[in-house]
Structures are given as C-alpha cells and as structure tokens.
C-alpha cells in the first residue's frame, strides 16, 4: 500500500550523512489504511525505516492518519499543516522534528 511504499522510498533515501546530522529516532502511530506502528531510525549506524517498533527507543512519536502521512512525505501536505491541533500529535523532541522536515 501507499504507506509501505513511502517507507520503502524513505529507507532508500537514508544516508550516513542524514544519520550523522539528525541523531534521532521517529516513531509513527498511523491510523487508517496501512496503519500501525512504523519508524525511521536516524540514530543507529546506517539508519533504517520500516514497520513495527524502532530498534532503539524513539525520540519523537507522531500520531496521524496514514493518508496525511503519505501526503506529507509526497509534498502534498506541509508538515506544519499536518500537525495543526486536532489533526495529529507529536510527543518528544520538537527540534528533531524540524530536522526530519529537512529530509522531506
């Protein structure tokens, strides 16, 4: 589905440089089609992304709909808009969230 495809693209885009400059682990709690727990690890050597809990504790946990997640990563929805109150929630290190936005 679209969520799995988005994470496949993210996995391919993760570089040592992103890992070195970000040093954060992001967990996504997605609702709707393709929902569930997904992660982007930009802290562990090599980095990774995929389905399930991250290999190390998350620095940031974002809850949102699968549809908004896919739109955000395909540049059809600005992250700022996605996280307007009521749409989604972010818990954890907000500065790290800004560094993830650069990767988008």
GULO-411053 format. One record per residue (C-alpha): x, y, z. Coordinates in Angstrom, 1 decimal. Layout:
<<X,Y,Z>>
...
! end
This chain:
<<0.0,0.0,0.0>>
<<0.9,3.7,-0.1>>
<<2.3,3.7,3.5>>
<<4.6,0.7,2.9>>
<<5.7,2.2,-0.5>>
<<6.5,5.6,1.3>>
<<8.7,3.8,3.9>>
<<10.4,1.8,1.1>>
<<11.4,5.2,-0.5>>
<<12.5,6.6,2.9>>
<<14.6,3.6,3.5>>
<<16.3,4.1,0.2>>
<<16.9,7.8,1.0>>
<<18.5,7.3,4.4>>
<<22.3,8.0,4.2>>
<<25.1,8.0,6.7>>
<<25.0,11.8,6.4>>
<<21.4,12.1,7.5>>
<<22.1,9.7,10.4>>
<<25.1,11.8,11.4>>
<<23.4,15.1,11.2>>
<<20.0,14.0,12.7>>
<<20.7,11.6,15.5>>
<<17.1,10.9,16.2>>
<<14.5,8.1,16.0>>
<<11.0,8.8,14.9>>
<<8.0,6.5,15.6>>
<<4.8,7.0,13.7>>
<<1.4,5.7,15.0>>
<<-0.7,5.7,11.9>>
<<-4.5,5.2,11.7>>
<<-6.5,4.1,8.7>>
<<-5.3,2.0,5.7>>
<<-1.8,0.7,6.1>>
<<-1.8,2.0,9.7>>
<<0.1,0.7,12.7>>
<<3.5,1.5,14.2>>
<<6.2,2.5,11.7>>
<<9.6,4.1,12.4>>
<<12.5,6.0,10.9>>
<<15.8,5.4,12.7>>
<<18.3,8.2,12.0>>
<<20.5,7.4,15.0>>
<<21.7,3.8,14.7>>
<<24.7,3.3,12.3>>
<<23.4,3.1,8.7>>
<<19.9,4.1,9.7>>
<<16.7,2.3,8.9>>
<<13.0,2.6,8.4>>
<<10.1,0.2,8.4>>
<<7.1,-1.4,10.1>>
<<7.0,-2.1,13.8>>
<<8.7,-0.5,16.8>>
<<12.1,1.1,16.2>>
<<15.2,-0.9,17.3>>
<<16.0,1.7,19.9>>
<<13.6,4.0,21.9>>
<<12.0,6.7,19.8>>
<<12.9,10.4,20.5>>
<<9.8,11.6,18.8>>
<<6.4,9.8,18.5>>
<<3.9,11.2,15.9>>
<<0.3,10.1,15.7>>
<<-1.6,10.9,12.5>>
<<-3.7,9.3,9.7>>
<<-2.0,7.2,7.1>>
<<-3.4,9.5,4.4>>
<<-1.8,12.6,6.0>>
<<1.5,10.8,6.5>>
<<1.7,9.8,2.8>>
<<0.7,13.3,1.7>>
<<3.3,14.9,4.0>>
<<6.1,12.7,2.6>>
<<5.0,13.2,-1.1>>
<<5.0,17.0,-0.5>>
<<1.2,17.4,-0.9>>
<<0.8,18.5,2.7>>
<<3.1,20.8,4.7>>
<<4.3,19.2,8.0>>
<<3.2,22.4,9.8>>
<<-0.4,21.9,8.5>>
<<-0.4,18.2,9.2>>
<<0.3,18.9,12.9>>
<<-2.2,21.7,13.4>>
<<-4.1,20.9,16.7>>
<<-6.7,18.3,16.2>>
<<-5.2,16.7,13.2>>
<<-2.2,14.9,14.7>>
<<0.0,14.9,17.8>>
<<3.8,15.0,18.3>>
<<5.4,13.9,21.6>>
<<9.1,14.3,22.3>>
<<11.9,16.4,20.9>>
<<10.5,19.1,18.7>>
<<13.9,20.2,17.4>>
<<14.4,16.7,16.0>>
<<11.1,17.0,14.2>>
<<12.4,20.1,12.4>>
<<15.4,18.1,11.2>>
<<13.1,15.4,9.8>>
<<11.3,18.1,7.8>>
<<14.6,18.9,6.1>>
<<14.8,15.3,4.9>>
<<11.4,15.6,3.4>>
! end
